[in-house]
Amino acid sequence: MKLGIILNSNDPETAWNALRLGNTALGAGHEVSLFLMGSGVEIEEIRSEKFNVAQVLGNFAKSKGNLHACGSCLKVRQQEAGVCPVSTMLRLVEIIADSDKVVTFG
């Protein structure tokens, strides 16, 4: 199965859960694309004592999950690309069209 995950939040628990879903799907042999938009592009800056977002993000990248960050959302926040490449709405449309299932967080 191809799973598309859209994260539109910088809430630690929300980001943590989106990544845990992605990691679980990758572990089960599925292909996963995670598209960060809105405040979700701030994922690398999320700090929380309860929810280790950096760890699950690292696991997602190591497991060959596909990461994408909205270029316009990065620009609005005056951020540069980090762990994932700058992407576009057209790429998000492609992820949605290619996915068997799409879930959103945020």
C-alpha positions, 0 to 999 in steps of 0.5 A: 500500500502507498500511504500519504500523510499530511502534517499541518501542525507543529504540536508535539503530540500531533507530529509524534503520532503522524511519524509513529503511523508512518514508521509503523507503516514502513515497518510493515512494508508499505511505502509512505510519503509525508508532506509537511505544510503550514506549521508542520514545516517546523518539525525539526524545531519541535521540542517536548519532554513527553514526545521525542519528535526528533527520534521518530523523525530520524527513524522515518528518514532512516527507514526510507520514508519520503519527506517533503516540505511545502516551499511556500510554507517554509518561505512564510516562516523564513526557513530553509529546507532541513531534513526534507527537500523543498516541495510544491503543491503540485508534488502534494497533488501527485502524492495524493493521486498516487496514494492508496490512502491519505491521512491528515494530522493537524 
